[in-house]
Amino acid sequence: MSRTIGIDLGTTHTALAVADLEDAKAPSEILALPQIVGKGSIDTRTLLPSFVYFAHESEGALPLPWVADRTFAVGEYARSRGSEAPRRLISSAKSWLCHSGVDRRKGLLPDGAPDDIERISPVEASYRYLEHLAEAYAHRFPGASLAEAPVVLTVPASFDASARDLTVEAALAAGFDELTLLEEPQAALYAWIESRGDGFRKDLHVGDVILVIDVGGGTTDFSAIEVADTDGSIELRRVAVGDHILLGGDNMDLALAHLAKQRLVEAGKEVDKDALVALTFAARDTKEKLLADPKLESAPIALAKKGSALMGATLRTDLTQDDVTRMMIDGFFPAVASTARPAVRPRVGLREIGLPYASEPAITKHLAAFLGKQAGAVAGGKPLLCPTAILFNGGVMKAERIRARIVDTIAAWMKEVGAPAPRVLEGADLDHAVARGAAYYGRVRAGKGLRIRGGTARAYYVGIEGAAPAVPGIEPPITALCVASMGMEEGTDSNLPPRELGVVVGEPVRFRFFGSTVRREDKPGDELESWKADEVEDLPPIEITLPSEGRVDGDVVAVTLSASVTEVGTLLLEAVPVEPLKKDERWKVELNVRSEAP
């Protein structure tokens, strides 16, 4: 069978779907993944928790059906060990992958690992999850390999070019040779379309604006997709993408863990830093139980005291439905006005190296900011982008009470601006939608299905330093040269107009890059001398030494620029010498992660 593969590389769960390319109407299949679920116990699950656990030598090997001497575990067993040995566990690798403030190829994880563990990078941690998928696939289909199949791997819509490129790096290391990236909100909509069959055309109408709200374990992602008419045929266009927000179920678990810690301390129990981390893992299960069953009045959160051999020597307290309502629903999804915006907390001069979590926990405030910022994404003249339909995605959205709060809040905003309340697109598979949608997109690429047009989620710019006399306290002026317009499709060139610039060779230089999710009219070659603070954002700069090769170190070489979006959706910028010293001489300046942290 000719197959296409869809992979949801999630912050808390990873999933793999398989679709038959020969039978376009056959539903995609979620592959059950063998994994260690307990000491000496292996089972198959449709979700692979995105955790890596490094076993202590006293635990012996952690064998799988395809390898006998592995000393680490990926999946359910790793996740369950988090409450017992948090220092030996890697979680949220995907969030680290988009952290521009660290070297993401450096051994950072697990944070605070003991001396017997060699820490690995966020890229390698992502590789470990993908490696497990590749091994499980080969085990399920003997003689087959993911290296030979077209693979669609999903990323958050808000991932910048650096995070996308690092995701590709991890996938290539796992042997995925035929790879395409797809934004997760688009994958969720593809999955919904697949589930509806031809009936989706009765649910979507020209002029609809679908708001995809994706709240997972580690991130919150917003996208807007417009339903348009092109020559009498329905067309879907992704018209807006939100900022990358490190805010999700992990934050909610931590909030409940802090509440549990407060009650334990009040009861005279000692809760140190490690115990709080363990309580956070334990809080996840308690939270899910209470959200799944509103009739359940309370549920315990407990963990054994470190070093204790007595069953009774545990840290234990209860969380209630009132706790969930107050801490999660009112805390993370408060009913706010459409003009509400996320609070910005002043940054402290010295801080631990860690994930750059959002300082504002209210997801509804982030949503209001997105709808306000993207008001111009479609015609209408309203102060907000006004969705006509909502598609939920992500594990947090499995809670009916949370979905209801969001729907009511958006309906109130629409009433404020004189727009109708949006309807909810029902039937979404919140656990497997992204993987299924990625597999469906593999069919779309083969010409069998409806494609969502989107291209790059941002317009991209490179900074050009102006020639100006030195003035004390005044930096040389920077012009932002547009090298890729918003919506550039994969595999296309930006056709930059010829303009000579100078680059320094043989010495370390820094390239500045910028991005914008709102400047839709900028074209390659356009130059911005100034911009509003919320229009253009600084992206991680690139520090690089371009080889001199026949020139003198420090020479300024005249070049023209060429920019393209690769097949996997990353941006490639090339500097082409006006007077090359050899055939096809050019220097790649990829919008990629720096080799060192700032």
URURUR-V837950 format. One line per field, one symbol per residue. ss: DSSP state (H for helix, E for strand, L for the rest). psi: psi as a letter, one per 20 degrees, with the letter a starting at -180 (. if undefined). A space follows every 10 residues. Layout:
ss = ???
psi = ???
This chain:
ss = LLEEEEEEEL LLEEEEEEEE LLLLLLLLEE LLEEEEEELL EEEEELLEEL LEEELLHHHL LLLELLELLL LEEELHHHHH HHHLLHHHEE LLHHHHHLLL LLLLLLLLEL LLLLLLLLLE LHHHHHHHHH HHHHHHHHHH LLLLLLLLLE EEEEELLLLL HHHHHHHHHH HHHLLLLLEE EEEHHHHHHH HHHHHHHHHH HHHLLLLLEE EEEEELLLLE EEEEEEEEEE LLEEEEEEEE ELLLELLLHH HHHHHHHHHH HHHHHHLLLL LLHHHHHHHH HHHHHHHHHH HHLLLLLEEE EEEELLLLLL LLLEEEEEEE HHHHHHHHHH HHLLLLLLLL LLLLLLLLLL LLLLLLLLLL LLHHHHHHHH HHHLHHHLLL LLLLLLLLEE EEELHHHHLH HHHHHHHHHH HHHHHHLLLL LLEELLLLLL LLHHHHHHHH HHHHHLLLLL LEELLLLLEE EEEEELLLLL ELLELLLEEE EEEELLLLLL LEELLLLLLL EEEELLLEEE EEEEEELLLL LLLLLLEELL LLLLLLEEEE EEEEELLLLL LLLLLEEEEE EEEEELLLLL EEEEEEELLL LLLLLLEEEE LLLLLLLL
psi = ppqqppponr hhqqqpqpqo hhniipqqpp ppopqpiroj pprpqipopm qppoqqhiia qmqrhiphkp jrqpbggggh ihihmhijpp rkhhhhhjoi jroijqniqq pkqrhjpoqr rhghghhggh ggggghghhh npirqiiiqp popqqqhipr hghghhgggh ghhjjnhnqq qppghggghg gggghibiih hihqqpiqop ooooobhiqp ppqppqorpo ljqpqppoiq prroonpbhg hhghghhhgh gghgghjjqp oaghhgghhg ghhgggghgh hhnhiohrqq pqqqppjpjp himroprqqr hhgggghggh gilqorqiiq qpqoppqqgp qqoaqmqpio iohhhhghgg hghkhjhrqh jqiqpoqiqp pqqqhhjioh hgggggghgh ggghhhjkqq pqrporjpnh hjgggghghh hhgghjkmrp qopgbqirqq qqpopqoqqp ppjpqqqppo ppipqpjpqq jqqilpqppp rpqpqjqprp ppqqqpjini ipqpiqpphr rqhjgpqprp rppqoppgmi rppiqopprq qpqqprhjjq pppppophnq irpkpqppnq nrqqiqq.
